[in-house]
Amino acid sequence: MISFSELWEKCEQFFKDEQSKQPVSSLIDELEYKIALYKVIDKKQDIPKEERFKIKSRTLGEILLSLTNISLIDDINVYDSLNQALQYRKVKK
């Protein structure tokens, strides 16, 4: 099993190899759509809990995959960004 950071880099490489540079604004639209879909799935009580979990897990994976494309295009170090956000939140407490 590979580490999370290795997986993230593998996902960025997937988009780098794909050679389809979408504008970040288009990727943000895609991200908003996926987040809205996650929200709809979360509210669906007519779907069995286990099935809903599988769908939500897949959707969250798609959200993260979109984020890897954004981090690639904007050359963002997500480890540093996430760590900085966590530190900021800890200070706000």
C-alpha positions in Angstrom: 0.0 0.0 0.0 1.3 3.4 -0.9 1.3 6.5 1.4 -1.3 9.2 1.0 1.3 11.7 -0.3 2.5 9.1 -2.9 -1.1 8.6 -4.0 -1.7 12.3 -4.3 1.4 12.6 -6.5 0.2 9.7 -8.6 -3.1 11.5 -9.1 -1.3 14.7 -10.1 0.8 12.6 -12.5 -2.4 11.2 -14.0 -3.5 14.7 -14.9 0.0 15.7 -16.1 0.1 12.7 -18.4 -3.4 13.4 -19.6 -2.3 16.7 -21.2 -5.8 18.3 -20.8 -5.2 21.5 -18.9 -8.5 22.8 -17.9 -8.8 26.3 -16.5 -8.9 26.3 -12.7 -12.3 28.1 -12.9 -13.7 25.1 -14.8 -12.3 22.7 -12.2 -13.9 24.8 -9.5 -17.2 24.4 -11.3 -16.6 20.7 -11.4 -15.8 20.6 -7.7 -18.9 22.6 -6.8 -21.0 20.1 -8.8 -19.4 17.1 -7.0 -19.9 18.7 -3.6 -23.5 19.4 -4.4 -23.9 15.8 -5.5 -22.4 14.6 -2.2 -24.9 16.8 -0.3 -27.8 15.3 -2.2 -26.5 11.8 -1.5 -26.1 12.6 2.2 -29.8 13.7 2.4 -31.1 10.6 0.5 -32.7 8.5 3.2 -34.4 6.1 0.8 -31.1 4.6 -0.1 -29.8 1.9 2.3 -27.1 3.2 4.6 -24.4 0.8 3.3 -25.1 1.7 -0.3 -25.2 5.4 0.6 -21.8 5.0 2.2 -20.3 3.5 -0.9 -21.7 6.2 -3.1 -20.5 8.9 -0.8 -17.0 7.3 -0.6 -16.8 7.2 -4.4 -18.0 10.8 -4.6 -15.5 12.0 -2.0 -12.8 10.3 -4.0 -13.9 12.2 -7.1 -13.7 15.5 -5.1 -10.2 14.7 -3.9 -9.2 13.8 -7.5 -10.4 17.1 -8.7 -8.4 18.8 -5.9 -5.2 17.0 -7.1 -5.7 18.5 -10.5 -6.1 22.0 -9.0 -3.0 21.6 -6.9 -1.1 20.4 -10.0 -2.1 23.4 -12.1 -1.5 26.0 -9.4 1.6 24.2 -8.1 0.3 24.1 -4.5 2.1 22.1 -1.8 -1.1 20.6 -0.3 0.8 19.3 2.8 2.0 22.8 3.7 -1.5 24.3 2.9 -3.3 21.7 5.0 -0.8 22.0 7.9 -1.1 25.8 7.8 -4.9 25.7 7.8 -4.8 23.3 10.8 -2.4 25.5 12.7 -4.6 28.6 12.0 -7.7 26.7 13.2 -5.9 25.6 16.4 -4.9 29.3 17.1 -8.5 30.4 16.6 -9.7 28.0 19.3 
